[in-house]
Amino acid sequence: MRGSDLSGEENVAMSKSGFLRWTAIGVVTLGVTAGIIVAGMVRLSLPEEDGSRVLPGLSASVEIEFDAHHIPKIRAENRRDAYEALGYATARDRLFQMDLSRRAASGRLAEVFGREAVTMDMRARTSGFGRVASRVFEAMSLEQRDVLVAYSAGVNKAVSEMRMLPVEFIYFGYRPEPWRPEDSALVLLGLSAKTSDSAMQERMASVMRRALPETVLAFLSPSGNCYNERLAPRGPLHCAADAPAPFDEIAELLRLADKKKTSGLVAEPELLQGSNAWVVGGRKTGDGRAIMANDMHLGLSAPGIFYRAELNYGGVRLGGLTVPGAPLVVTGSNGSVAWGFTSVAGDFIDLVRIEPTAEPDKYRGPEGALPFVTRNETIEIRGARARELAIRETIWGPVSSEKLLDDEVAIRWTILDPAATNFELMNIDRVGDVREAMSLFHRAGGPPLNVLLADRAGSIAWTMMGKLPKRFGFDGRYSESWAEGDKGWRGFFAAEEVPSIVDPPSGFLVNTNNRMPGVAAFGPDIGHDYYGGYRAWRVSELLRERMRVAESDMLALQLDTVTEFYRYYQALALRVLASRSGDHPRLAEIRRSMEHWDGKAESESVGLPLLVEFRRELVDAVISPIMTRCRELDSSFRYGWSGVDVPLQRIIESDRDDLLPDRAYRDWPSFITAILETSAQSLVKKAGVASIDGLTWGALSKVRVAHPLLGGLPVIGQFFNMPVEPQRGCVECVRYAASRSGASARMVVAPDHEKDGILELPAGQSGQVGSPYYGDQEASWVAGLPAVFLAGESVRKLTLLPDHAAVSAQR
């Protein structure tokens, strides 16, 4: 049939069909072309891995050998050259991450990312980290300054050699500025800020103190859970079932509660971030070695927060983890001592309530009216007009941009004192045993942390590093006025005042963010909410009964998914359902799910999804109504306390009808049954299933390791993210796993036996998406497979030459 024989409608249809076909072909062609261009750009941005380069500033040649996972083994004559080479290697793999870290700390994100980053920039500028970093650098020893200068030179040399910048710079359309030595101090300050900012807890507690009776406030803010008390007991009443409880006061609060605001006032408990660490002494191992295990729980991202490296120079061999941007091996082994860290879960910030005077440019201080000192800051904003900030300073610190209960507050924070930050950890290469290491960590500045130590003689130790505030007149829980001079800080605790434990009779030491026995000597001033008690108790129980412990046993313990923590909620549900499920299909389904839980958080564990959801719903339903007055005082208020299970369980077990959060229920069994049904319905919706029968933990618990900025982009994001997979472990497991955080590294090592050590990381060494090393360690980390601690066999080698060596080679 000829075209002229077609009807008009058919001609139109054919024309549309042809147009769509050619449009589709065009789109595909453009997509393929764009893909080829992007792939070419990615390839050009990847570093060349073999050959030789010249690094101005080197005193002698340096060799970098890369193993199959691109982990660098640096061989240098001295420390300075080694760290210049580390800066060079790190920048080739993690330049965008380094630039992002310094921008976040200095308050310069909006220059690149626009209005969305202004609030974060305002907080950083208010704190003045950029000014602090400059003063930190100025106060360093000449030797440490020289290392930061060398590291910077290595970074800048790597950037100058790049044929094309990493794709993030191209996507956001900017070039990184040269790396300065002060930028490394900024990176360290940024890390300290993440691990020591307790301002939100103080804001929450201050609102609770104004809204609640004192007895209720104390009841709802215990300093730890019962596991903490077993490990570091302070007296029989801290966890006793018959300790006084303010039930009458709570009943009155519930009677007066605004029923419109009785849910959603409890923050998710898994937002807490911490770490596990333990050390086993020579008496508990087969050959007298001491072994350190450390898995740090931070936000998961691709690339990860840590960069693996091995440094060899002047008879020193340092192996472990570095933070991109900082010339330090932050945790690892030097052959004589191994060290690891956990969060202290302490309070290192105070919000000082400012008392105004008749003069608006002054405030009341211990010696009368004092003038504010104004510091002006300009935040450049991409695509918008710059924002000017006038930040007022007091004798205690800068004035926060956020009021607290209608009062202005000044920020007194350890890390805003330049004396609290230094690079003394660099000298870890010179310590030979745990006592020398403790002395070093007592001098070291940076984030306040628990330090777990093991040495090659078989000794073990625990102490704390970082500057710890020495408060007087108050304990730091709540915002107070310091205008009378009867409250404040008397500097920091001296080294001899910081608690330590060496070679305990048990033969092991454990910290998983729980309160250590020695911390009780500080009173309540260092921390108010110690979490991780269950993890510490579980690890301690298992280590107590074991002898001839090896590295493989330590890894197995890091991967332990048994969680007795949820047994109470299982027993509670089954007790209530015993007389209620009967022929009711939904309740029978809930009961089966509860009965089938095996006590673990494995991917195939049935029942745990319902238990976790049940506890979450129960906490919110029981605690939120008590907090309605808090929300009336502060519209952003949310309660978040890791020890909430202590008061929650006491309220439930009281069996008092006047403590029921909702009077629509005649008794606690009826209320709990309703919460179970709500939890089941919520799970069905979350999991997208018709029934919770057979619903496994792996169906809900997923590991999501994503790029911090590009991972959320449609289509493109999948290339920057790791595969989403079922995740073993839970928030209350030794194998910590939450929706946005997890083990950012798993390390097991015995000094002088590093060849037997283990070191696992999520994602991979490289931060460049087209690199074969971008995600090559992810599968082993998800599975918990042991990976070697030291860099493996060399597959590529790069030689770095000083200027004079290059000239000689050319001759």
C-alpha positions in Angstrom: 0.0 0.0 0.0 1.4 3.4 -1.0 1.7 6.2 1.5 -0.9 8.3 -0.5 -3.5 5.7 0.2 -3.3 6.3 4.0 -6.0 8.3 5.7 -5.3 11.6 7.3 -5.5 10.2 10.8 -3.1 7.4 9.9 -0.7 9.9 8.5 -0.9 11.9 11.7 -0.4 8.7 13.7 2.6 7.7 11.6 4.1 11.2 12.0 3.7 11.0 15.8 5.1 7.5 15.9 8.1 8.5 13.8 8.7 11.6 15.9 8.6 9.6 19.1 10.9 6.9 17.6 13.4 9.5 16.5 13.1 11.4 19.7 13.8 8.2 21.7 16.7 7.4 19.4 18.0 10.9 20.0 17.6 10.7 23.8 19.4 7.3 23.9 22.2 8.7 21.6 22.6 11.8 23.8 22.5 9.6 26.9 25.2 7.3 25.5 27.2 10.2 24.4 26.9 11.9 27.8 27.8 8.6 29.4 30.9 8.3 27.2 31.9 11.9 28.1 31.3 11.3 31.8 33.2 8.0 31.7 36.1 9.8 30.0 36.1 12.6 32.5 36.1 10.0 35.4 39.0 8.2 33.8 40.9 11.4 33.4 40.3 12.3 37.1 41.8 9.0 38.3 45.5 9.2 39.4 48.2 7.4 37.5 49.5 4.8 39.9 53.0 3.9 38.7 56.2 5.7 37.8 57.9 8.5 39.6 57.0 12.1 40.6 58.9 15.0 42.0 57.7 16.4 45.4 59.4 19.7 46.3 60.3 19.7 50.0 61.3 16.0 50.3 64.7 15.4 51.8 65.1 12.0 50.2 63.3 9.6 47.9 60.0 8.1 49.1 58.4 4.9 47.8 54.7 4.2 48.0 53.6 0.7 47.3 50.0 0.0 46.7 48.4 -3.4 47.4 45.4 -4.9 45.7 43.0 -2.7 47.6 45.0 0.5 46.9 46.2 0.7 50.5 49.5 2.7 50.5 52.7 1.4 52.2 54.9 4.5 52.5 58.7 4.0 52.9 60.5 7.2 53.8 63.7 8.3 55.6 61.9 10.5 58.2 58.6 11.5 59.6 58.3 14.7 57.6 58.8 13.0 54.3 56.4 10.2 55.2 53.6 12.7 56.0 54.2 14.7 52.8 53.8 11.4 50.9 50.6 10.7 52.9 49.2 14.1 52.0 50.0 13.4 48.3 48.4 9.9 48.4 45.4 10.9 50.3 44.6 13.9 48.1 44.7 11.7 45.0 42.0 9.6 46.5 40.0 11.8 48.8 40.3 15.5 47.6 36.6 16.3 47.6 36.1 14.8 51.0 39.0 16.8 52.3 37.7 20.0 50.9 34.2 19.3 52.2 35.6 18.8 55.7 37.5 22.1 55.8 34.5 23.9 54.3 32.1 22.5 56.9 34.4 23.4 59.8 35.2 26.9 58.5 31.5 27.7 57.6 32.1 28.0 53.8 29.6 25.4 52.5 27.1 27.9 51.1 29.8 29.3 48.7 29.4 26.0 46.8 26.0 24.6 47.8 23.8 27.7 48.1 21.1 28.7 50.6 20.6 25.1 51.9 24.0 25.3 53.7 23.6 28.8 55.3 22.4 27.5 58.6 25.3 25.1 59.0 27.7 27.9 58.0 26.2 30.3 60.6 26.8 27.7 63.4 30.4 27.2 62.3 31.1 30.9 61.9 29.5 31.6 65.3 31.9 29.1 66.9 34.8 30.6 65.0 36.6 27.4 64.1 38.6 29.2 61.5 40.1 31.6 64.0 40.7 28.8 66.5 42.5 26.7 63.8 44.9 29.6 63.1 45.7 29.9 66.8 46.2 26.1 67.1 48.7 26.2 64.3 50.5 29.1 65.8 50.9 27.4 69.1 52.3 24.1 67.7 55.9 23.1 68.2 58.1 23.8 65.2 58.4 20.0 64.5 54.6 19.6 64.3 54.2 22.7 62.2 56.8 21.4 59.8 54.8 18.2 59.4 51.6 20.1 58.6 53.5 22.2 56.1 54.9 19.1 54.5 51.5 17.4 54.4 50.0 20.5 52.7 52.8 20.5 50.1 52.0 16.9 49.3 48.3 17.7 48.9 48.9 20.6 46.7 51.4 18.7 44.5 48.8 16.0 44.0 46.2 18.6 42.9 48.6 20.3 40.5 49.1 17.0 38.7 45.5 16.1 38.2 44.5 15.9 34.6 40.9 16.6 35.6 39.4 17.3 39.1 37.2 14.6 40.7 33.6 14.6 39.3 32.1 16.4 42.4 34.1 19.6 41.6 32.9 19.4 38.0 29.3 18.8 39.1 29.3 21.7 41.5 31.4 23.9 39.3 34.3 25.0 41.4 38.0 24.5 42.0 39.5 23.7 45.4 41.7 26.3 47.0 45.3 25.3 47.8 45.5 23.3 51.0 47.0 25.3 54.0 48.6 23.8 57.1 45.8 25.4 59.1 43.2 23.4 57.2 44.5 20.2 58.9 43.7 21.9 62.2 40.2 22.7 60.8 39.7 19.0 60.0 40.6 18.0 63.5 38.3 20.6 65.0 35.5 19.4 62.8 36.0 15.9 64.0 36.1 17.2 67.6 32.9 19.1 67.1 31.0 16.0 65.9 32.0 13.9 68.9 31.8 16.6 71.7 28.8 18.7 71.0 26.3 18.1 73.8 24.4 21.4 73.4 21.2 19.7 72.3 21.1 17.6 75.5 21.6 20.7 77.6 18.8 22.5 75.8 16.5 19.5 76.3 17.4 19.1 80.0 16.9 22.9 80.6 13.4 22.8 79.1 12.6 19.7 81.2 13.8 21.3 84.4 11.5 24.3 83.9 8.5 22.2 82.8 8.6 19.2 85.1 8.8 18.5 88.9 12.3 17.9 90.1 11.5 14.3 91.0 10.1 13.5 87.5 13.1 15.2 85.9 15.5 13.0 87.8 13.4 9.9 87.1 13.4 10.6 83.3 17.1 11.4 83.1 19.0 8.5 84.7 22.8 8.7 84.1 22.8 5.2 82.6 20.8 2.0 82.4 21.0 -1.0 84.7 23.8 -2.5 82.6 25.9 0.5 83.4 25.3 0.0 87.1 26.3 -3.6 87.0 29.6 -2.6 85.4 30.3 0.5 87.5 28.0 0.4 90.5 27.4 3.6 92.5 25.0 2.3 95.1 22.0 0.0 95.5 19.3 2.5 94.6 20.6 3.5 91.1 19.0 0.4 89.5 16.9 -1.2 92.2 13.3 -2.1 91.4 12.1 -0.7 94.7 13.8 2.7 94.4 11.4 5.7 94.9 9.5 6.7 91.8 7.4 9.8 91.4 4.3 8.1 90.2 1.9 10.6 91.8 3.6 13.5 90.1 3.5 11.7 86.8 -0.2 10.9 87.2 -0.8 14.7 87.7 1.1 15.6 84.6 -0.9 13.1 82.6 -4.1 14.5 84.0 -3.2 18.0 82.8 -1.6 16.9 79.5 -2.8 18.5 76.3 -4.2 15.5 74.4 -3.4 17.1 71.1 0.4 16.9 71.8 0.7 13.4 73.2 2.8 11.8 70.5 6.0 12.4 68.6 7.9 14.0 71.4 10.5 11.3 71.7 13.6 11.3 69.5 14.8 8.1 67.8 17.4 6.4 70.0 19.5 5.2 67.1 20.7 8.8 66.4 23.3 8.1 69.1 26.8 7.4 67.7 29.5 5.8 69.7 32.0 3.0 69.4 33.2 -0.3 70.9 36.7 -1.0 72.2 38.2 -3.6 74.4 41.7 -5.0 75.2 42.7 -8.4 76.4 45.9 -8.8 78.3 48.6 -11.5 77.9 47.2 -13.7 80.7 44.1 -14.4 78.5 45.8 -15.2 75.2 47.7 -18.3 74.1 51.2 -16.7 73.8 51.1 -13.7 76.1 50.3 -11.1 73.5 47.8 -8.3 74.3 45.1 -7.7 71.7 43.1 -4.5 71.0 39.7 -4.5 69.3 38.1 -1.3 68.1 35.0 -0.6 65.9 34.0 3.0 65.7 30.3 3.8 65.1 29.9 6.9 63.0 27.9 8.0 60.0 28.2 5.7 57.0 29.1 7.2 53.7 31.0 6.6 50.5 33.8 7.3 50.8 34.1 6.4 54.5 35.4 8.6 57.1 38.8 6.8 57.4 41.6 6.2 55.0 43.9 3.3 55.6 47.7 3.7 55.5 51.0 2.2 56.6 54.0 4.5 57.3 57.5 3.2 57.6 60.3 5.7 58.4 63.4 5.8 60.6 62.8 2.4 62.2 59.1 3.2 62.8 56.2 1.3 61.3 52.7 2.8 61.9 49.7 1.0 60.6 46.0 1.9 60.9 43.5 4.6 60.0 44.0 8.2 59.1 41.4 11.0 58.7 41.7 12.6 55.2 43.1 16.1 55.8 44.9 15.4 59.1 48.5 14.1 59.2 47.9 11.6 62.0 47.4 7.8 62.4 44.4 8.2 64.6 44.1 4.6 65.6 46.3 1.5 64.9 49.6 0.1 66.0 53.2 1.2 66.1 54.6 -2.3 66.7 55.0 -1.7 70.4 51.6 -0.2 71.3 48.1 -0.5 69.8 45.5 2.1 70.6 41.8 2.5 70.0 39.1 5.1 70.9 35.4 5.3 71.9 33.2 8.3 72.7 33.2 9.4 76.3 29.5 10.3 76.1 30.4 13.3 78.1 29.4 16.9 78.5 32.0 19.3 77.1 29.8 22.3 76.3 27.8 24.7 78.5 25.2 27.2 77.4 25.8 30.2 79.8 22.6 32.2 80.3 23.3 35.9 79.6 21.8 38.4 82.0 21.0 41.7 80.1 21.7 45.1 81.5 19.9 48.5 80.9 22.5 49.0 78.1 21.7 46.8 75.1 25.4 46.5 74.1 26.4 45.1 77.5 25.7 42.0 79.7 26.2 41.3 83.3 29.4 39.6 84.3 31.1 38.7 87.7 32.6 42.2 87.9 29.6 44.2 86.6 28.4 45.2 83.2 30.7 44.2 80.4 30.5 45.2 76.7 29.9 42.6 74.0 32.8 42.4 71.5 31.4 42.2 68.0 33.0 40.0 65.3 31.7 40.5 61.7 31.5 37.6 59.3 30.4 37.4 55.7 28.9 34.2 54.3 29.1 34.0 50.6 26.1 32.2 49.1 26.1 30.7 45.7 23.3 32.2 43.6 22.3 34.7 46.2 23.4 37.8 48.0 26.0 37.4 50.7 24.8 37.3 54.3 26.4 39.5 56.9 26.7 38.2 60.5 27.5 40.3 63.6 28.6 37.7 66.1 28.8 39.0 69.7 31.5 37.6 72.0 31.4 37.3 75.8 34.1 36.4 78.3 32.6 32.9 78.2 32.4 32.5 74.4 30.3 33.6 71.4 26.6 34.3 71.8 24.5 31.5 70.1 22.1 32.5 67.3 19.5 30.3 69.0 17.8 31.4 72.2 17.1 28.9 75.0 13.7 29.5 76.7 13.7 33.1 75.5 17.2 33.7 77.0 20.3 34.4 75.0 23.1 32.0 75.8 26.9 32.1 75.3 28.7 28.9 74.1 31.4 27.7 76.5 33.0 24.7 74.7 36.3 23.0 75.2 37.3 23.0 71.6 36.9 26.8 71.3 40.0 27.1 73.6 43.0 26.7 71.3 44.8 24.9 74.1 42.4 22.0 73.7 43.6 21.1 70.2 47.0 19.9 69.2 48.8 17.3 67.1 50.6 15.6 70.0 49.1 12.3 68.8 51.8 12.5 66.0 54.3 11.4 68.7 52.6 8.0 69.1 55.4 6.7 66.9 57.8 7.2 69.9 55.9 5.3 72.7 57.0 1.9 73.7 54.5 0.7 76.3 51.0 1.5 77.7 52.4 3.8 80.4 54.3 6.0 77.9 51.2 5.9 75.7 48.9 7.1 78.6 51.3 10.0 79.3 51.1 11.0 75.6 47.3 10.8 75.5 47.0 13.0 78.6 49.0 15.7 76.7 47.1 15.1 73.4 44.5 17.6 72.3 41.5 16.8 70.2 38.1 15.3 70.9 37.7 13.9 74.4 37.8 10.2 74.1 38.2 6.9 75.9 41.5 5.3 75.0 42.1 1.6 75.1 45.7 0.4 75.0 47.7 -2.8 74.5 51.5 -3.3 74.3 53.8 -6.0 73.1 54.7 -7.0 76.7 51.1 -8.1 77.2 49.9 -5.1 79.3 46.6 -3.3 78.8 45.2 0.0 80.0 42.3 2.5 79.8 42.4 6.2 80.2 40.9 9.4 78.7 42.4 11.9 76.3 41.4 15.5 75.4 40.7 18.4 77.7 38.0 17.8 80.3 36.3 20.9 81.9 36.7 21.4 85.6 33.4 22.9 86.6 32.6 24.5 89.9 29.2 25.5 91.4 27.1 23.3 89.1 27.3 20.0 87.2 26.7 21.2 83.6 23.3 19.5 83.1 21.4 22.7 82.6 21.9 26.2 81.3 22.9 28.5 84.1 23.9 32.2 84.6 27.5 32.6 85.5 27.1 36.3 86.3 27.6 36.0 90.0 31.0 34.3 89.6 29.8 31.3 91.7 29.6 29.0 88.7 32.0 28.3 85.8 35.1 26.4 84.8 38.5 26.4 86.5 40.3 25.3 83.4 40.8 21.6 82.6 41.6 18.6 84.7 45.3 18.0 85.0 46.9 14.8 83.7 47.4 13.4 87.2 43.6 13.8 87.9 42.5 11.9 84.8 41.5 8.3 85.8 43.4 5.3 84.4 43.3 1.5 84.8 46.3 -0.7 84.1 46.4 -4.5 84.0 43.2 -5.2 86.0 42.8 -8.6 87.7 40.1 -9.6 85.1 42.7 -9.5 82.4 40.6 -7.3 80.1 39.1 -3.9 79.8 36.0 -2.9 77.9 34.4 0.4 76.9 31.4 0.8 74.6 30.5 4.4 75.6 29.4 3.1 79.1 30.6 4.9 82.3 33.9 3.5 83.5 34.6 3.0 87.2 37.2 5.7 87.4 34.8 8.3 85.9 32.7 8.3 89.1 35.5 10.3 90.8 34.5 13.2 88.6 31.0 13.2 89.9 28.3 14.0 87.4 30.4 16.8 85.7 31.8 14.8 82.8 28.7 13.0 81.6 25.0 12.6 82.3 23.7 10.0 79.9 26.1 7.0 79.4 24.8 4.7 76.7 26.3 1.4 75.5 25.7 -0.3 78.8 24.3 -3.5 77.2 27.1 -3.8 74.7 29.7 -3.4 77.5 28.0 -6.0 79.7 27.7 -8.5 76.8 31.3 -8.1 75.8 32.4 -8.4 79.5 30.4 -11.5 80.1 31.9 -13.3 77.1 35.5 -12.2 77.7 35.2 -13.2 81.4 34.7 -16.8 80.5 37.2 -17.1 77.7 40.9 -18.0 77.7 43.4 -18.3 74.9 41.7 -15.5 73.1 42.9 -14.9 69.5 42.3 -12.2 66.9 39.6 -14.3 65.3 37.7 -14.4 68.6 37.9 -10.7 68.9 36.4 -10.2 65.4 33.6 -12.7 66.2 32.8 -10.7 69.2 32.6 -7.5 67.2 30.1 -9.3 65.0 28.0 -10.6 67.9 24.3 -10.1 67.2 22.8 -11.6 70.4 20.6 -8.9 72.1 19.1 -9.7 75.5 18.1 -6.0 75.6 14.8 -6.8 73.9 13.9 -9.8 76.1 11.9 -7.6 78.4 9.6 -6.5 75.6 9.2 -10.0 74.3 8.2 -11.2 77.8 5.8 -8.3 78.2 4.1 -8.9 74.9 3.7 -12.7 75.5 2.4 -12.1 79.0 -0.3 -9.8 77.7 -1.1 -12.0 74.7 -1.3 -15.2 76.8 -5.0 -14.6 77.5 -5.9 -12.4 74.6 -4.8 -13.9 71.3 -7.3 -16.8 71.3 -9.1 -16.9 68.0 -8.2 -13.3 67.1 -6.2 -13.7 63.8 -4.1 -10.6 64.1 -3.2 -11.1 67.8 -2.4 -14.8 67.0 -0.1 -13.6 64.2 1.7 -11.1 66.6 2.1 -13.9 69.2 3.7 -16.3 66.7 6.1 -13.6 65.7 7.1 -12.9 69.2 7.5 -16.5 70.1 9.7 -17.2 67.0 12.4 -14.6 67.9 15.7 -16.4 68.4 17.3 -13.7 70.6 19.5 -12.4 67.8 19.6 -9.7 65.2 20.6 -11.8 62.2 19.1 -11.1 58.8 16.9 -14.2 59.0 15.7 -13.5 62.6 11.9 -13.5 62.7 10.2 -11.4 65.4 12.8 -8.8 66.0 11.2 -6.3 63.6 8.1 -6.4 65.6 9.9 -6.2 68.9 11.9 -3.1 67.8 8.8 -1.4 66.5 6.8 -2.3 69.6 9.5 -0.8 71.9 9.6 2.4 69.8 5.8 2.8 69.8 5.7 2.0 73.5 8.4 4.6 74.4 6.6 7.3 72.4 3.1 6.4 73.7 4.1 6.3 77.4 6.7 9.1 77.6 5.4 11.7 75.2 2.3 12.6 77.2 4.5 13.4 80.2 6.4 15.9 78.1 3.5 18.0 76.7 4.4 20.9 79.0 8.0 20.8 77.5 6.6 21.2 74.0 4.5 24.1 75.1 7.6 25.9 76.4 9.7 25.0 73.3 8.0 24.1 70.0 11.1 22.2 68.8 11.4 20.1 72.0 12.0 16.4 71.7 13.1 14.0 74.5 16.0 11.7 73.8 17.6 9.8 76.6 19.4 6.5 76.1 18.4 5.3 79.6 14.7 5.8 78.9 14.0 2.1 79.3 14.6 2.4 83.1 11.7 4.8 83.7 9.5 3.3 81.0 9.6 -0.2 82.5 9.1 1.1 86.0 5.9 2.9 84.8 4.6 -0.2 83.1 5.3 -2.5 85.9 3.6 -0.2 88.4 0.3 -1.4 86.9 -1.3 1.9 88.1 -4.3 2.8 86.0 -3.7 6.5 86.6 -0.4 6.2 84.8 -2.1 5.0 81.6 -1.2 7.5 78.8 -4.6 7.1 77.3 -7.7 6.9 79.5 -9.6 5.3 76.6 -8.1 2.0 77.8 -9.4 0.3 81.0 -6.0 -1.2 82.0 -2.4 -1.7 81.0 -3.0 -5.1 79.2 -5.6 -3.4 76.9 -3.3 -0.5 76.2 -0.3 -2.7 75.5 -2.4 -4.9 73.2 -3.4 -1.8 71.2 0.3 -0.8 70.9 1.1 -4.3 69.6 -1.6 -4.0 67.0 -0.4 -0.5 66.0 3.2 -1.8 65.7 2.1 -4.7 63.5 0.2 -2.3 61.2 3.2 0.0 61.0 5.5 -2.9 60.1 3.2 -4.1 57.4 3.2 -0.6 55.8 7.0 -0.2 56.2 7.9 -3.6 54.8 5.2 -3.5 52.0 3.9 -6.9 53.0 0.5 -8.3 53.7 1.4 -10.0 57.0 4.1 -9.9 59.6 4.2 -13.7 59.6 7.7 -14.7 58.7 8.9 -11.1 58.4 12.7 -11.2 58.9 15.0 -8.6 60.4 16.9 -8.4 57.1 13.7 -7.2 55.4 13.7 -4.1 57.5 17.3 -3.6 58.5 19.3 -2.5 55.5 22.8 -1.1 55.1 22.8 2.1 53.1 26.3 3.5 52.4 25.7 6.5 50.2 27.6 9.5 48.9 26.9 12.4 51.3 25.8 14.8 48.5 25.3 13.0 45.2 23.8 9.7 46.6 20.3 11.1 46.5 20.3 12.2 42.9 17.9 10.2 40.7 19.6 7.7 38.3 23.1 9.2 38.9 23.0 8.5 42.6 23.2 4.7 42.1 26.7 5.1 40.7 27.8 6.9 43.9 26.2 4.5 46.4 27.0 1.1 47.7 24.4 -1.7 47.1 21.5 -1.7 49.6 21.7 -5.1 51.4 20.2 -6.7 54.5 22.2 -5.7 57.6 23.0 -7.9 60.6 23.1 -6.3 64.0 21.1 -3.6 65.8 21.3 -0.5 67.9 21.4 -2.7 71.1 23.9 -5.2 69.7 27.6 -5.5 70.0 27.4 -5.5 66.2 26.0 -2.0 66.2 23.8 -1.2 63.2 21.4 1.7 62.6 19.7 3.3 59.7 22.4 5.9 59.1 25.4 4.7 61.2 27.4 1.6 61.9 30.9 0.3 62.2 32.9 2.8 60.2 35.9 0.5 60.8 36.5 -2.8 62.5 40.1 -3.3 63.8 41.8 -6.1 65.7 45.5 -6.0 66.3 48.2 -7.1 68.7 51.4 -5.1 68.9 54.3 -6.9 67.3 51.8 -9.3 65.7 50.3 -7.0 63.1 50.5 -9.7 60.4 47.7 -11.5 62.3 45.6 -8.3 62.6 42.3 -7.5 61.0 41.0 -4.2 59.5 37.7 -3.8 57.7 36.2 -0.7 56.1 33.0 0.0 54.3 33.2 1.2 50.7 36.9 1.5 49.7 40.1 3.5 49.8 39.2 5.8 46.9 36.6 8.6 46.9 36.5 8.7 43.1 33.4 6.9 41.8 35.1 5.5 38.7 38.0 4.0 40.6 38.1 0.2 41.0 38.8 0.9 44.7 35.7 3.0 45.3 33.7 0.1 46.8 35.9 -3.0 46.6 36.0 -3.4 50.4 32.3 -3.1 50.9 31.3 -6.8 50.4 33.9 -8.0 53.0 32.7 -5.4 55.5 29.1 -6.3 55.1 29.8 -10.0 55.5 32.3 -9.4 58.4 35.1 -11.3 56.6 38.5 -10.8 58.0 40.7 -8.4 56.0 44.5 -8.0 56.7 45.6 -5.2 59.0 48.7 -4.2 57.2 48.9 -3.4 53.5 49.1 -6.6 51.4 51.5 -7.6 48.7 52.5 -4.7 46.5 51.0 -4.6 43.0 52.0 -1.1 42.0 54.8 1.3 43.1 55.2 5.0 42.9 58.5 6.7 43.6 58.5 10.3 44.9 61.7 12.2 44.3 63.1 15.4 45.8 64.2 18.1 43.4 67.9 17.3 43.6 67.2 13.6 43.0 65.2 14.4 39.9 68.1 16.5 38.5 70.5 13.7 39.2 68.2 11.1 37.6 68.0 13.3 34.4 71.8 13.4 34.2 
